Amino acid sequence: MTFAESLKANRWYLIGLLFLLIALFAKIVPDMVMDWFNDENYSHGFLVPFISGYFLYNRRNQLQNLRVTPWNPGLIVIVFGLIQLLIGWLGTEYFSMRSSLIVLLAGMILYLFGIAVFKAMIFPIAYLIFMVPIPYIIYDSVAFPLKLFVTKVSVAFLKMVGVVVLREGNIIMFPATTLEVADACSGIRSLLSLLALAVAYAFFLRITPLKRWLLICSAVPIAVLTNALRVIVTGFLAQYWGEQAAQGFFHEFAGLAVFGLAMGMLVSLGAILGKGQLLENKGPDATGREQGTEVGEQRTGKGKYLIVGLLLIASGFYLNLHSDIAVPINKPFVQFPETVAGWRMTGESTLSDNVQKVLKATDVLFRQYVSPEGRLVTLYVGYHGGGKVGGEIHSPKQCLPGSGWYELSSQRSQLDVGGKKLNLVRAVYQKGESKELFLYWFAVKNKTLNDEYSLKMAEITNSMLYRRRDAAFVRISIPFDTDERGALEAGERFIIDFYQVIQTYLPK
């Protein structure tokens, strides 16, 4: 039986599986679409399904004549995709949840139609990964080095042409004004969109695989180069026409102009590599037609569709029936003492409505304390009780770079607190000329964790076993000029004095 014949014979089963997939991802895909709409980094997501559909349409002649030879190990891929979905759901890990749809599609094609059909469809299916927003912990780990690199290149060029300028991290200082190279100017935003379009463009051209990869990889230097140009032009405007000239309309227009320039460079490179010749409708993988001669024809049994359908139904029931309970804090943070072991509260901060809307913390403690010796320490404790409306803990590795801080050093360590080993992170960040030491950890039940991956695994485990995903984030920050050692000693003493007090507020 050919693929076209199989589609016709099993159309009602396939329509049923399609509706089950839609129901299974009914709460997941719409949230992803809203990310495309609200986050400029992923606005290209609207185009990805259409481009993938076009690639699939381009292979229609090749596909319809392929022999269907169901591949039973494909069921393992389906089960893996469902496990990925469930783990992502339990840990509220959006990338895992969303990308599981691609894994499921791949597994279903393998299990129901076989390897030959999968090989012909692998590129359109794999291309869908560009529609899934990457985890912010990965985004920030890439964005900040790019910001520093673009800043260095821009400042070096400005100095070369005689502009008086200094650099402090991702801050560019002119005699009359100061500019910050933000994510929009790092190249990461245009890189994500440019990479997705470069892959599509490369496979539209009739070029060799080596040239195709060269064209795809060129998206990285093109994105960085064009955004460095944007920073350089902004620097000239700020230097000679004032800060206002580099903001407002120009800043928005520059973003569009930079992406247009990047696309122009990409198209030009493609024209040079392939002389502008587009592929014919037979598809970029014309050699796949040979797979249509595969022998050993095998019909897809109705039982296979039933097995896939039952797995999707069971997963859907679990997702809808499982819900984490909201665990209340032992007592509100407003009752937190103002004096502890000689430390005295000197001020209290509140989070803005926008920040609280993102964090969705159950309760927050944000205070400044001073030691008898006059050392100022800021304490932040954010408790997240879980439940349907509970928010997620945002790691400093995400939040601090996003607010202009850049990391000078970071290491995981332990601190002895009353005979118990407290796992924490010791990090130094700088913003402009200000430096601060940060000591922080994540508290989950009776455990203290010092990395985001352990936190996520603990949340998943607790959700599965206890239907609770409550956790707290504790951060101590101490500003300093040159005496980092003194700041560390003050921070560790503060933790030893406050640890047991903090623990009385957090559920076990």
N, C-alpha and C positions, 0 to 999 in steps of 0.2 A: 504494500500500500504506500502510495506517495504521500508527501506532506499535505498537498492540496486535498487529496481524497480523505485523509485522516481528519482534517479540519471539518470537512463536510459531514462525514459520518458521525463525528463526536461533537458537533456544534453545540448541542444542548448541554452536554456535560461541561464543555469549556465555558459556556455562558454561566452555568451554575458556579464553577470555580471562580470566575471573574467577580460575580456578586459576593462570594464569600471573601475574596481578597479585599474588595471595597469595604465590606463590613468590618473586617479585621483591622484595616488601617484608617477607619473613619475618623478616629481621634488623633491620628498621627500625621497624615499627609496635609490636612488643612492647616495645622500649626506650622508645618514646613513652608507652605505657600505664604503664610503671613510673614515668615522670616524673609522670603523673597521680596515681599512688598515693603517691609519696614526697614530692612537692612540693605544698604547700598552695596555691601560686599557680595551679596548673593542675588542681586536683581536679574542676573543672567539665567537664574533658575527657571524663569518663565519660558525661555527659549529651548532649554535642554530637551524636554520631552518631545517637542516638535522636530528638533534636529534628529533625535534618536528615531522618531517615527519615519522621517524621510530616509534615513539610512536603511531602515527595515523595508520601506517601500521600494527602495533601489535594488533590493535583493529578491524581489518577489518572483522573478523568472527563475532564478537559481533555486529558491526555496521550494516552489511548488512541485518540482520534479524529484526532489530528494526522497529517498526511501526512509520510511519511519522504522527505526529499530530501537524500541525502548531500552533504556539502560538502567537496570535495577539499582546500581549504586547511587543513582541520582536521588533516591529516597533519603540517603544519608545527608545530602546537601540540603534537602527540604527540612529535615529534622534540625540540622545545624542552624538554618535560617530562623526557624521558630524558636530555638533556644536563644539565639542572639536577640530576637525580638523580646522574649520574656525577660532576659537578664537586663536588657536596656530599659524595659518598662519598670522593673523592680528598682533599678538604680537611677531612674529618671535620666538616662544617658541618651540624649536625643540622636546622636550620630548612629549609635548601634541600632536603635529602633528604626530609624528611617532607612538606613542602608540595608537592613534585613529584607526589605521589599525586593531589592535587586538580587540578593542571594536566593530568595524564594523563587523568583522568576527563573533564575538560572537552573535551580534544582528541578523545577517543574518541567522545563524544556528537556532536560536530560532524562528525567524519569519517564515522561510520557512520549517523547519523540526521538530521543537518542542523540548520540554524539555528533553525527553528521549534521543534523538540523542545528544543534547547539553551536557548532563551529561556524555555521553560516550566520547565526544570530548573535554571536558573542560580542561583536563590536557595538551594535546598537544597544545591547543590554548593559555592557560595561560603561558606555558613555553616560548612562543615567547617574553615575556616581558624581558627576559635576553638578547635579541639582541638589545634592545633600550638603548643607552647611557643615564645615569641618568643626571639630570641637574647639572651643575657645582657648583651651590650654595649649593646643597646637598652633592655633592662629596667633596667639600672643608670643609664643616662642619663636615664630617666624617673623612677625611684624616688627618686633623691637630691634633685632639685629639689622633688618632692612632699614629701619628709621636711622639707626646710627650710621650705616654705610652711606645712605643718601645724604645725610647731614655732612659727613666727612668729605664726600666728593664735591658737594655744593660749596662748602666753605673753602676747600682747596682751590676751586675755580674762581670764586669771588676774590680771594686773596691774590691769585695770579693776575687778575685784571685790575688790581689796585684798590679794591673795596676794603675798607677797614672793618674787620669783623673778627669775633672770637666765638669759639664753640665750647659749650659745656654740656656733654652728653648729646641729647637731641635738641638742645636750646642753642639758637643762633643769636648772638648779641651784636647789635650795631651801636654806634655812638648815640643815636637818637631813639632807638626802639629795640625790642627783643621779640624774636619769633620762635615758636615751637614747631618742630617738624612732627606733625601728628600722623595717625594711621593713614589718613587720606593722602598724605604726601610720601608715604614710605614705599609705595608701589604695590603693596599687598592687595589693595582693593582692585586695581586694574589688572593685577597679575591673575587673580582668580577668574575674572571674566575673560581675560585675554587668553589664558591657557585653555579654557573650554572652547573658545572660538578657534584657537590655533589647531586643536585636535580635529575639529570638524573640517576646517579649511584644508588641513594636510591630507585628509582622506578624500577630499573632493578633487584633488589634483592628481594627474597621472605622473607620479614621480616614484623613484625607487624608495624602498624602506629606509635606507640610510638618509636620504634627503628629507623624507617625511619626519624622521626623528629630529633631524637638524632644525626643521621648521618649527616643530613643537617646542623644542628646548630653547629656541630663540625668543620665545615669549618672555622668559625670565629677564635676560639682559635688556630687552626692549622696554619692559615695564619699569625696570629700575632706572634706565637711562632717561626716559621721558619724564619720570617723576622728579629726577634730579634737575632736569631742565626747568620743571615747574617751580622748584624751590629756588633755583638761581634767579629766575625772572621775578619771583616774589621778593627775593632779597634786594634786587635792584630797585624795585618799586618802593619798598619800605625804606631804603636808604636815601633815595633822592626825592621821593614824593610823599613820604610819610607812611605811617602804619595803616591809615585808613585806605590808602590806595591799593594795598595788598589784601584787603578784606572785602566782604560783601559780594557785589556782583562779580568782581574780577576773580575772586576765589572760586566761586561756583563755575564761572565760565572757563577758568583754567582747567578745572577737573574734566570738563567735556572736551576741551581742546586737546588735552594730554592724551585722553583715550582715543580721540580721533587720529592724532598723530601716530600713536602706537599701532592702531589698526592699519593706517597707511603704510607704515614701515613693514608690518607683517605681510600685507598683501603684496608689497613690492618685492620682498624677499621670496615669497611664493612664486611670483611671476618670473623671477630670475632662475629659481630652481626648476620650475616646470614649464617655463615659457607660456604660462597662463592657460594651459590646456586642462579643461575640466574632464573628469571621468564621465564615461557614458553611463546610461541607466542600468547597464548590466551589473554595476556595483564594483567597488574597489577590490573585492576578493573574487575576481573572475575565475581563479583557479579552483574555487570551491565547487564548480559545476561537475568536476570529476567525481565528487563524492556521491553524485546521483547514481552512479553505477554500482554502489555498494550492494553486495549480495546478502542473503540471509534475511529476507523480508519477514517482518513480524508485526502482527497487529497489536495495537494497544488494547489490552483487556479492560473491560468496564470496571473490573476490580481495582485497577490502578487509580482511576478517577475517584472511586469511592474512598480509597485509602487517603488520598490527598485531601478530599473534602472533609473526611472525619478529623484529620489532623488540624485543618484550618478551623473547624467548628470547635474542637476541644480547646485550642489556643484562644479563640475568641471568648469562650465561656470563662476561661481562667482570667483573662485580662479584665473582663467586666465584673466578675464576682470577687476578685481579690482587691482589697482596698486596705491601705495602711491606716491604723488608728492614729489620731492626734494625741500625743503624750504631753500633758501640761507640765509647765515648769514647776518645781517644788514650791517656790514662792517668788513673787515678782521682784524684778531688779530694783524697783524704787525703794525696797527695804534694805538694799545693800548698804553696809555701814560706811560712814564718811571718814572714820579713822580706824586704822588697822595697824597694830604693832608700830606706832609712831608715825606712820604715813598719814597725811592729812589731805582731804579733798580740797582742791582749789578751784575747780570748775567742772561743768558738765555740759556736754554737747548733745545735740539732737541731729538725727538724720533728716535730710530733706525728703519731701513727699516723693520726689522722683526716685531717689535712692531706695527708699523704703518700698516703693512699688516694685522695684526690681528684686530686692532682697527677699521681701515677704517674710521677714523674721518674726517669730512669735513674740520675742522680747529682746530688748537691746540694752546693754549697759555701756556708756561711753563717757568716761570721766578722766579727769586729770588729778594726779596725786603728787605731793611733794614730800621728800624725805626730811628728817630733821636737819640733814646737812645741806638742804636746798636743791637736791637733784629732782628734776621734773620728769614724771613718767605718765604716759597716757595708757589707760586700760580700756580695751574694747572687748566685750563679750556679746556675741550674737547667738541666740538660741533659736533653733528651728525644730518645731515639734512634730513635723511630718503631717500626714493627713492629706486630704484632697487639695486644700488651698495653701499648703506649706511650700515655702520657697526653698531654694538650694543655697548651700554655702558657696560663696565666691572666694576662691583662693587669692591671696595677695599677688600671686604670679599673674593673675588676670587683671585685678583691680588697680594695683599700683602703677604698672606701666601705662595703663589707660588714662591715669591722671597725671602723667608727666614724670613719674619717678622711674629711674633705671637702676638695675641691680649691679652693685659693685662686687658683692660676694654673697654666697649662700651655702649653708651646709646643715645637714641633719645631725643632731646631737642628743645627748641625754643629760638630765639634771636630777640629782638625788634630792628628793623632797620627802623628808620624814621616813627614810628607808625605802621609798618607792621610786623606781626609775620613771621619770617623766620624759617622754619622747617629744622633742620640739625641733623647730627650725630656727637657726640663727642666721639672719640676713642683714646686710647693710645696703641701703638704697640712697640715692642722691637725686635731688631735684634742684637745678640751678646750683647755688653754692651751699644749699642745706643738705646735711647728712643726718640720717636717722638709723638707729639699730632697731631691728624688729625681731622679737622673740614670739613665736606663735605655735599653736598646736590645735588639733581637732580632737574633741572629746565625744566619744561614742560609748554610751553605757559606762562601764568601768575602765575603758581603754583610752589611752592618749596616743594619737597617731601623728606622724610628721611628714606624710606625703599624701597627695590627692588620690592616688590609685588605691592605697590602703583604705582611705576613707570611703571610696566608692564601693570597694569589695565588702566593707563592713556594713554599709547601708543595704546592699543587695542581700547579704546573708541574714541580717536582722529582719528585712522585709519578708523573706521566705519563711524564716523560722518563727518569728514573733509578731509579724504584721506591724512592725514599727520601724520608722526610719528617722527617728529624732537624733539630732547631733548638735554640737555647739562648736563655735570657733572662738578661740581666745587669743588675743594679740596684745602684746606689750610693746610700746615704742618709746625710745629714748633719743632725743636729739643730742648731737655732739658736734664739736669742731674737729679736734685732733685726738682727744682722749677716748678712743674706742674701747680700750680695756676698762676704763672707769665706768663707761656706759654699760658694758657687759656685766660688771660686778654689781652695779645698781639694779639692773634688770633681773639678774638671777636672785638677788636678795629680795626684790619685790615679789617674785614668783613664789619663793619659799614662804614669805609672810602671808601671801594672799591665797595660795592654792587651796587649802582646806576650806576657806571661807567661800571661794567660788564653787567648790564641789557641793556644798550644802544646798545650792540653788539648782543644781542640774540633776535630772532623774537618773537613777541607776538602771 
